[in-house]
Amino acid sequence: MTQILVTLNEDATTQHVRKAIELLRGVASVKVFKGNAEKVAEKRRQEAYVKESLTRAFDEVKRARRGEHKMMTDEEFMAELKAEGIA
């Protein structure tokens, strides 16, 4: 048996595509799976957030090395987190 994976964009009507595939000779069954696009979108949002956070942190370190910015100590950072109710 051979399987073909078809990815549809949001504009395509799943029902029409499924009926068209069923009309093809030799098709044994047609199954529709949803949800994978949501996982991919969530992963991309997470990757974008991490990239933005690391870029911001790297820029802060560069400014501190040039003397334009004073870095917090770990005690100051933890105190700030506690004040915000995060830690």
MOPAC internal coordinates of N, CA, C and O (Angstrom, degrees):
PM7 1SCF
backbone

  N    0.0000 0     0.00 0     0.00 0    0    0    0
  C    1.4391 1     0.00 0     0.00 0    1    0    0
  C    1.5299 1   108.70 1     0.00 0    2    1    0
  O    1.2310 1   119.88 1   -39.71 1    3    2    1
  N    1.3013 1   117.83 1   140.29 1    3    2    1
  C    1.4550 1   124.96 1   176.68 1    5    3    2
  C    1.5166 1   109.14 1  -113.42 1    6    5    3
  O    1.2310 1   120.58 1   -41.84 1    7    6    5
  N    1.3230 1   116.49 1   138.16 1    7    6    5
  C    1.4588 1   120.93 1   178.23 1    9    7    6
  C    1.5174 1   109.68 1  -117.55 1   10    9    7
  O    1.2310 1   121.05 1   -33.95 1   11   10    9
  N    1.3233 1   115.60 1   146.05 1   11   10    9
  C    1.4630 1   121.91 1   177.70 1   13   11   10
  C    1.5205 1   107.56 1  -123.90 1   14   13   11
  O    1.2310 1   120.36 1   -51.17 1   15   14   13
  N    1.3114 1   116.91 1   128.83 1   15   14   13
  C    1.4546 1   122.01 1   177.47 1   17   15   14
  C    1.5214 1   108.17 1   -96.33 1   18   17   15
  O    1.2310 1   120.48 1   -54.41 1   19   18   17
  N    1.3213 1   116.69 1   125.59 1   19   18   17
  C    1.4622 1   122.35 1  -179.94 1   21   19   18
  C    1.5211 1   107.39 1  -117.51 1   22   21   19
  O    1.2310 1   120.22 1   -55.45 1   23   22   21
  N    1.3382 1   117.19 1   124.55 1   23   22   21
  C    1.4567 1   121.67 1   177.38 1   25   23   22
  C    1.5209 1   108.54 1  -104.54 1   26   25   23
  O    1.2310 1   120.99 1   -52.55 1   27   26   25
  N    1.3240 1   115.72 1   127.45 1   27   26   25
  C    1.4644 1   121.01 1  -178.06 1   29   27   26
  C    1.5184 1   109.95 1  -107.67 1   30   29   27
  O    1.2310 1   121.13 1   -37.08 1   31   30   29
  N    1.3395 1   115.45 1   142.92 1   31   30   29
  C    1.4552 1   117.60 1   173.34 1   33   31   30
  C    1.5184 1   108.77 1   -80.26 1   34   33   31
  O    1.2310 1   120.12 1    -4.59 1   35   34   33
  N    1.3019 1   117.37 1   175.41 1   35   34   33
  C    1.4601 1   120.87 1  -173.91 1   37   35   34
  C    1.5264 1   112.71 1   -67.73 1   38   37   35
  O    1.2310 1   119.78 1   159.35 1   39   38   37
  N    1.3275 1   118.03 1   -20.65 1   39   38   37
  C    1.4610 1   121.08 1  -177.73 1   41   39   38
  C    1.5294 1   112.67 1   -77.00 1   42   41   39
  O    1.2310 1   120.20 1   154.64 1   43   42   41
  N    1.3162 1   117.22 1   -25.36 1   43   42   41
  C    1.4629 1   120.82 1  -176.24 1   45   43   42
  C    1.5315 1   110.43 1   -75.19 1   46   45   43
  O    1.2310 1   120.92 1   -40.19 1   47   46   45
  N    1.3023 1   115.84 1   139.81 1   47   46   45
  C    1.4549 1   121.43 1   176.59 1   49   47   46
  C    1.5237 1   108.23 1   -87.01 1   50   49   47
  O    1.2310 1   120.66 1   -63.84 1   51   50   49
  N    1.3055 1   116.35 1   116.16 1   51   50   49
  C    1.4626 1   121.88 1  -176.32 1   53   51   50
  C    1.5275 1   111.46 1   -59.11 1   54   53   51
  O    1.2310 1   120.54 1   139.10 1   55   54   53
  N    1.2980 1   116.57 1   -40.90 1   55   54   53
  C    1.4644 1   120.52 1  -177.00 1   57   55   54
  C    1.5344 1   111.44 1   -62.69 1   58   57   55
  O    1.2310 1   119.93 1   137.02 1   59   58   57
  N    1.3353 1   117.74 1   -42.98 1   59   58   57
  C    1.4659 1   120.55 1  -179.99 1   61   59   58
  C    1.5231 1   111.92 1   -66.65 1   62   61   59
  O    1.2310 1   120.79 1   138.17 1   63   62   61
  N    1.3262 1   116.09 1   -41.83 1   63   62   61
  C    1.4658 1   120.18 1   179.70 1   65   63   62
  C    1.5201 1   109.52 1   -65.19 1   66   65   63
  O    1.2310 1   120.25 1   138.01 1   67   66   65
  N    1.3216 1   117.13 1   -41.99 1   67   66   65
  C    1.4627 1   120.93 1   179.18 1   69   67   66
  C    1.5299 1   111.20 1   -60.77 1   70   69   67
  O    1.2310 1   119.94 1   135.10 1   71   70   69
  N    1.3277 1   117.72 1   -44.90 1   71   70   69
  C    1.4645 1   120.89 1   179.07 1   73   71   70
  C    1.5250 1   111.62 1   -63.52 1   74   73   71
  O    1.2310 1   120.46 1   141.61 1   75   74   73
  N    1.3317 1   116.72 1   -38.39 1   75   74   73
  C    1.4595 1   120.23 1   179.12 1   77   75   74
  C    1.5297 1   110.84 1   -65.22 1   78   77   75
  O    1.2310 1   120.47 1   139.42 1   79   78   77
  N    1.3171 1   116.71 1   -40.58 1   79   78   77
  C    1.4703 1   120.34 1   179.03 1   81   79   78
  C    1.5236 1   110.40 1   -66.25 1   82   81   79
  O    1.2310 1   119.95 1   140.92 1   83   82   81
  N    1.3337 1   117.70 1   -39.08 1   83   82   81
  C    1.4608 1   121.16 1   179.62 1   85   83   82
  C    1.5305 1   111.84 1   -63.04 1   86   85   83
  O    1.2310 1   120.05 1   154.51 1   87   86   85
  N    1.3259 1   117.52 1   -25.49 1   87   86   85
  C    1.4628 1   121.22 1   179.80 1   89   87   86
  C    1.5319 1   112.75 1   -76.18 1   90   89   87
  O    1.2310 1   120.20 1   162.54 1   91   90   89
  N    1.3139 1   117.22 1   -17.46 1   91   90   89
  C    1.4590 1   120.24 1  -179.78 1   93   91   90
  C    1.5242 1   110.86 1   -69.44 1   94   93   91
  O    1.2310 1   120.57 1   -37.02 1   95   94   93
  N    1.3196 1   116.52 1   142.98 1   95   94   93
  C    1.4578 1   121.88 1   179.37 1   97   95   94
  C    1.5210 1   110.12 1   -68.57 1   98   97   95
  O    1.2310 1   120.26 1   -45.23 1   99   98   97
  N    1.3062 1   117.11 1   134.77 1   99   98   97
  C    1.4617 1   122.24 1   176.21 1  101   99   98
  C    1.5154 1   114.54 1    92.25 1  102  101   99
  O    1.2310 1   119.34 1   179.87 1  103  102  101
  N    1.3253 1   118.86 1    -0.13 1  103  102  101
  C    1.4668 1   120.64 1   179.93 1  105  103  102
  C    1.5275 1   108.60 1   -79.72 1  106  105  103
  O    1.2310 1   120.68 1   -58.94 1  107  106  105
  N    1.3277 1   116.30 1   121.06 1  107  106  105
  C    1.4605 1   120.99 1  -178.43 1  109  107  106
  C    1.5272 1   111.42 1   -86.72 1  110  109  107
  O    1.2310 1   120.25 1   139.80 1  111  110  109
  N    1.3238 1   117.12 1   -40.20 1  111  110  109
  C    1.4601 1   120.00 1   179.17 1  113  111  110
  C    1.5214 1   109.40 1  -159.12 1  114  113  111
  O    1.2310 1   121.34 1   -20.74 1  115  114  113
  N    1.3312 1   115.03 1   159.26 1  115  114  113
  C    1.4584 1   121.77 1   177.45 1  117  115  114
  C    1.5246 1   107.14 1  -130.71 1  118  117  115
  O    1.2310 1   120.51 1   -53.08 1  119  118  117
  N    1.3210 1   116.64 1   126.92 1  119  118  117
  C    1.4608 1   121.66 1   178.41 1  121  119  118
  C    1.5227 1   108.73 1  -125.33 1  122  121  119
  O    1.2310 1   120.52 1   -35.66 1  123  122  121
  N    1.3099 1   116.61 1   144.34 1  123  122  121
  C    1.4590 1   122.25 1  -179.91 1  125  123  122
  C    1.5256 1   108.29 1  -113.34 1  126  125  123
  O    1.2310 1   120.52 1   -53.20 1  127  126  125
  N    1.3250 1   116.61 1   126.80 1  127  126  125
  C    1.4601 1   122.68 1   176.96 1  129  127  126
  C    1.5175 1   108.11 1  -117.55 1  130  129  127
  O    1.2310 1   120.60 1   -47.72 1  131  130  129
  N    1.3174 1   116.45 1   132.28 1  131  130  129
  C    1.4612 1   121.37 1   178.20 1  133  131  130
  C    1.5153 1   109.40 1  -122.46 1  134  133  131
  O    1.2310 1   120.64 1   -15.42 1  135  134  133
  N    1.3191 1   116.37 1   164.58 1  135  134  133
  C    1.4559 1   120.95 1   173.59 1  137  135  134
  C    1.5116 1   114.55 1   108.26 1  138  137  135
  O    1.2310 1   118.82 1   156.04 1  139  138  137
  N    1.2946 1   119.85 1   -23.96 1  139  138  137
  C    1.4526 1   121.63 1  -177.99 1  141  139  138
  C    1.5233 1   110.89 1   -64.29 1  142  141  139
  O    1.2310 1   119.76 1   142.37 1  143  142  141
  N    1.3181 1   118.07 1   -37.63 1  143  142  141
  C    1.4595 1   121.57 1  -179.39 1  145  143  142
  C    1.5270 1   110.60 1   -62.68 1  146  145  143
  O    1.2310 1   120.18 1   145.67 1  147  146  145
  N    1.3251 1   117.26 1   -34.33 1  147  146  145
  C    1.4603 1   120.37 1   178.86 1  149  147  146
  C    1.5236 1   110.96 1   -66.48 1  150  149  147
  O    1.2310 1   120.36 1   140.79 1  151  150  149
  N    1.3261 1   116.92 1   -39.21 1  151  150  149
  C    1.4645 1   120.33 1   178.43 1  153  151  150
  C    1.5262 1   110.76 1   -66.22 1  154  153  151
  O    1.2310 1   120.67 1   138.95 1  155  154  153
  N    1.3204 1   116.33 1   -41.05 1  155  154  153
  C    1.4629 1   120.66 1   179.43 1  157  155  154
  C    1.5226 1   110.18 1   -64.50 1  158  157  155
  O    1.2310 1   120.40 1   137.24 1  159  158  157
  N    1.3246 1   116.85 1   -42.76 1  159  158  157
  C    1.4653 1   120.93 1   179.44 1  161  159  158
  C    1.5211 1   110.95 1   -63.46 1  162  161  159
  O    1.2310 1   120.12 1   138.46 1  163  162  161
  N    1.3291 1   117.38 1   -41.54 1  163  162  161
  C    1.4667 1   121.41 1   178.74 1  165  163  162
  C    1.5260 1   110.33 1   -64.00 1  166  165  163
  O    1.2310 1   120.32 1   137.87 1  167  166  165
  N    1.3293 1   116.99 1   -42.13 1  167  166  165
  C    1.4668 1   120.33 1   178.62 1  169  167  166
  C    1.5217 1   110.89 1   -62.83 1  170  169  167
  O    1.2310 1   120.09 1   139.21 1  171  170  169
  N    1.3231 1   117.43 1   -40.79 1  171  170  169
  C    1.4732 1   120.60 1   178.51 1  173  171  170
  C    1.5199 1   111.51 1   -65.51 1  174  173  171
  O    1.2310 1   119.79 1   141.51 1  175  174  173
  N    1.3393 1   118.00 1   -38.49 1  175  174  173
  C    1.4614 1   120.79 1   176.46 1  177  175  174
  C    1.5212 1   110.45 1   -63.28 1  178  177  175
  O    1.2310 1   120.55 1   138.33 1  179  178  177
  N    1.3352 1   116.55 1   -41.67 1  179  178  177
  C    1.4582 1   120.36 1   179.05 1  181  179  178
  C    1.5227 1   111.18 1   -65.11 1  182  181  179
  O    1.2310 1   120.37 1   137.01 1  183  182  181
  N    1.3253 1   116.90 1   -42.99 1  183  182  181
  C    1.4645 1   120.82 1   179.07 1  185  183  182
  C    1.5250 1   111.09 1   -62.70 1  186  185  183
  O    1.2310 1   120.11 1   138.96 1  187  186  185
  N    1.3267 1   117.40 1   -41.04 1  187  186  185
  C    1.4618 1   121.43 1   178.80 1  189  187  186
  C    1.5257 1   110.35 1   -64.36 1  190  189  187
  O    1.2310 1   120.35 1   139.48 1  191  190  189
  N    1.3373 1   116.93 1   -40.52 1  191  190  189
  C    1.4611 1   120.88 1   178.99 1  193  191  190
  C    1.5277 1   110.75 1   -64.05 1  194  193  191
  O    1.2310 1   120.30 1   135.04 1  195  194  193
  N    1.3248 1   117.03 1   -44.96 1  195  194  193
  C    1.4667 1   120.96 1   179.82 1  197  195  194
  C    1.5207 1   110.22 1   -63.16 1  198  197  195
  O    1.2310 1   120.25 1   136.08 1  199  198  197
  N    1.3251 1   117.13 1   -43.92 1  199  198  197
  C    1.4624 1   120.68 1   179.83 1  201  199  198
  C    1.5243 1   110.87 1   -61.48 1  202  201  199
  O    1.2310 1   120.29 1   135.28 1  203  202  201
  N    1.3230 1   117.05 1   -44.72 1  203  202  201
  C    1.4584 1   121.34 1  -179.58 1  205  203  202
  C    1.5246 1   110.62 1   -64.75 1  206  205  203
  O    1.2310 1   120.22 1   138.00 1  207  206  205
  N    1.3315 1   117.18 1   -42.00 1  207  206  205
  C    1.4642 1   121.56 1  -179.87 1  209  207  206
  C    1.5282 1   111.25 1   -64.58 1  210  209  207
  O    1.2310 1   120.54 1   135.19 1  211  210  209
  N    1.3233 1   116.57 1   -44.81 1  211  210  209
  C    1.4676 1   119.95 1   179.91 1  213  211  210
  C    1.5237 1   111.52 1   -67.06 1  214  213  211
  O    1.2310 1   120.31 1   142.56 1  215  214  213
  N    1.3176 1   117.02 1   -37.44 1  215  214  213
  C    1.4617 1   120.73 1   177.86 1  217  215  214
  C    1.5212 1   110.50 1   -63.28 1  218  217  215
  O    1.2310 1   120.83 1   136.00 1  219  218  217
  N    1.3368 1   116.02 1   -44.00 1  219  218  217
  C    1.4602 1   121.22 1   178.29 1  221  219  218
  C    1.5312 1   110.73 1   -62.35 1  222  221  219
  O    1.2310 1   120.19 1   135.84 1  223  222  221
  N    1.3273 1   117.24 1   -44.16 1  223  222  221
  C    1.4636 1   121.46 1  -179.85 1  225  223  222
  C    1.5271 1   110.84 1   -65.01 1  226  225  223
  O    1.2310 1   120.05 1   138.08 1  227  226  225
  N    1.3242 1   117.50 1   -41.92 1  227  226  225
  C    1.4654 1   121.45 1   179.86 1  229  227  226
  C    1.5308 1   110.27 1   -64.21 1  230  229  227
  O    1.2310 1   120.31 1   138.72 1  231  230  229
  N    1.3278 1   117.02 1   -41.28 1  231  230  229
  C    1.4663 1   120.43 1   177.85 1  233  231  230
  C    1.5245 1   111.21 1   -63.74 1  234  233  231
  O    1.2310 1   120.56 1   142.30 1  235  234  233
  N    1.3295 1   116.53 1   -37.70 1  235  234  233
  C    1.4644 1   120.63 1   178.26 1  237  235  234
  C    1.5269 1   110.74 1   -64.49 1  238  237  235
  O    1.2310 1   119.95 1   138.64 1  239  238  237
  N    1.3262 1   117.70 1   -41.36 1  239  238  237
  C    1.4617 1   121.65 1   178.42 1  241  239  238
  C    1.5332 1   109.95 1   -64.66 1  242  241  239
  O    1.2310 1   120.41 1   137.40 1  243  242  241
  N    1.3369 1   116.83 1   -42.60 1  243  242  241
  C    1.4749 1   119.57 1   178.75 1  245  243  242
  C    1.5258 1   111.21 1   -61.50 1  246  245  243
  O    1.2310 1   119.97 1   138.06 1  247  246  245
  N    1.3344 1   117.66 1   -41.94 1  247  246  245
  C    1.4675 1   120.53 1   178.67 1  249  247  246
  C    1.5205 1   110.67 1   -65.25 1  250  249  247
  O    1.2310 1   120.12 1   142.42 1  251  250  249
  N    1.3286 1   117.39 1   -37.58 1  251  250  249
  C    1.4675 1   120.86 1   178.93 1  253  251  250
  C    1.5226 1   110.48 1   -65.54 1  254  253  251
  O    1.2310 1   119.96 1   140.83 1  255  254  253
  N    1.3011 1   117.69 1   -39.17 1  255  254  253
  C    1.4743 1   120.71 1   179.28 1  257  255  254
  C    1.5233 1   111.54 1   -66.65 1  258  257  255
  O    1.2310 1   120.63 1   148.50 1  259  258  257
  N    1.3287 1   116.40 1   -31.50 1  259  258  257
  C    1.4682 1   120.56 1   177.98 1  261  259  258
  C    1.5258 1   111.39 1   -81.84 1  262  261  259
  O    1.2310 1   120.00 1   173.90 1  263  262  261
  N    1.3300 1   117.61 1    -6.10 1  263  262  261
  C    1.4524 1   121.91 1   179.23 1  265  263  262
  C    1.5186 1   113.48 1    85.34 1  266  265  263
  O    1.2310 1   119.78 1  -168.22 1  267  266  265
  N    1.3198 1   118.02 1    11.78 1  267  266  265
  C    1.4591 1   121.68 1  -178.71 1  269  267  266
  C    1.5218 1   112.28 1   -86.91 1  270  269  267
  O    1.2310 1   120.32 1   166.83 1  271  270  269
  N    1.3167 1   117.00 1   -13.17 1  271  270  269
  C    1.4647 1   121.10 1  -172.24 1  273  271  270
  C    1.5195 1   108.73 1  -149.63 1  274  273  271
  O    1.2310 1   120.66 1   -38.00 1  275  274  273
  N    1.3344 1   116.35 1   142.00 1  275  274  273
  C    1.4594 1   120.57 1   177.72 1  277  275  274
  C    1.5240 1   108.62 1  -101.18 1  278  277  275
  O    1.2310 1   120.86 1   -54.18 1  279  278  277
  N    1.3212 1   115.97 1   125.82 1  279  278  277
  C    1.4630 1   121.07 1   179.36 1  281  279  278
  C    1.5283 1   109.71 1   -77.56 1  282  281  279
  O    1.2310 1   121.04 1   -32.91 1  283  282  281
  N    1.3503 1   115.61 1   147.09 1  283  282  281
  C    1.4587 1   120.79 1   175.20 1  285  283  282
  C    1.5174 1   109.51 1   -77.18 1  286  285  283
  O    1.2310 1   121.27 1   -29.10 1  287  286  285
  N    1.3191 1   115.18 1   150.90 1  287  286  285
  C    1.4604 1   119.12 1   171.55 1  289  287  286
  C    1.5187 1   107.58 1   -80.51 1  290  289  287
  O    1.2310 1   120.73 1   -10.95 1  291  290  289
  N    1.3208 1   116.21 1   169.05 1  291  290  289
  C    1.4591 1   118.68 1   179.63 1  293  291  290
  C    1.5289 1   111.19 1   -66.06 1  294  293  291
  O    1.2310 1   120.06 1   147.24 1  295  294  293
  N    1.3517 1   117.50 1   -32.76 1  295  294  293
  C    1.4643 1   120.31 1   177.63 1  297  295  294
  C    1.5377 1   110.64 1   -66.28 1  298  297  295
  O    1.2310 1   120.59 1   138.17 1  299  298  297
  N    1.3413 1   116.48 1   -41.83 1  299  298  297
  C    1.4647 1   120.22 1   178.36 1  301  299  298
  C    1.5279 1   110.87 1   -63.72 1  302  301  299
  O    1.2310 1   120.90 1   139.58 1  303  302  301
  N    1.3219 1   115.88 1   -40.42 1  303  302  301
  C    1.4568 1   120.70 1   179.85 1  305  303  302
  C    1.5291 1   111.19 1   -63.76 1  306  305  303
  O    1.2310 1   120.21 1   133.55 1  307  306  305
  N    1.3369 1   117.20 1   -46.45 1  307  306  305
  C    1.4592 1   120.83 1   179.50 1  309  307  306
  C    1.5295 1   111.06 1   -64.33 1  310  309  307
  O    1.2310 1   120.18 1   142.24 1  311  310  309
  N    1.3466 1   117.26 1   -37.76 1  311  310  309
  C    1.4671 1   120.67 1   178.00 1  313  311  310
  C    1.5266 1   110.00 1   -63.64 1  314  313  311
  O    1.2310 1   120.27 1   140.52 1  315  314  313
  N    1.3233 1   117.10 1   -39.48 1  315  314  313
  C    1.4671 1   121.04 1   178.06 1  317  315  314
  C    1.5263 1   111.05 1   -64.90 1  318  317  315
  O    1.2310 1   119.99 1   137.62 1  319  318  317
  N    1.3317 1   117.62 1   -42.38 1  319  318  317
  C    1.4590 1   121.18 1   177.58 1  321  319  318
  C    1.5247 1   111.22 1   -62.53 1  322  321  319
  O    1.2310 1   120.38 1   138.17 1  323  322  321
  N    1.3350 1   116.87 1   -41.83 1  323  322  321
  C    1.4540 1   120.98 1   178.87 1  325  323  322
  C    1.5219 1   111.11 1   -64.80 1  326  325  323
  O    1.2310 1   120.66 1   141.19 1  327  326  325
  N    1.3300 1   116.34 1   -38.81 1  327  326  325
  C    1.4643 1   120.61 1   179.37 1  329  327  326
  C    1.5201 1   111.16 1   -64.86 1  330  329  327
  O    1.2310 1   120.46 1   147.68 1  331  330  329
  N    1.3274 1   116.73 1   -32.32 1  331  330  329
  C    1.4662 1   120.87 1   178.44 1  333  331  330
  C    1.5193 1   112.08 1   -85.60 1  334  333  331
  O    1.2310 1   120.46 1   175.19 1  335  334  333
  N    1.3323 1   116.72 1    -4.81 1  335  334  333
  C    1.4610 1   120.56 1   178.28 1  337  335  334
  C    1.5115 1   114.11 1    80.05 1  338  337  335
  O    1.2310 1   120.20 1  -161.88 1  339  338  337
  N    1.3235 1   117.22 1    18.12 1  339  338  337
  C    1.4703 1   121.17 1  -178.54 1  341  339  338
  C    1.5251 1   110.36 1   -88.29 1  342  341  339
  O    1.2310 1   120.17 1   140.31 1  343  342  341
  N    1.3147 1   117.29 1   -39.69 1  343  342  341
  C    1.4657 1   120.21 1  -176.60 1  345  343  342
  C    1.4990 1   111.62 1  -109.82 1  346  345  343
  O    1.2310 1   120.10 1   180.00 1  347  346  345

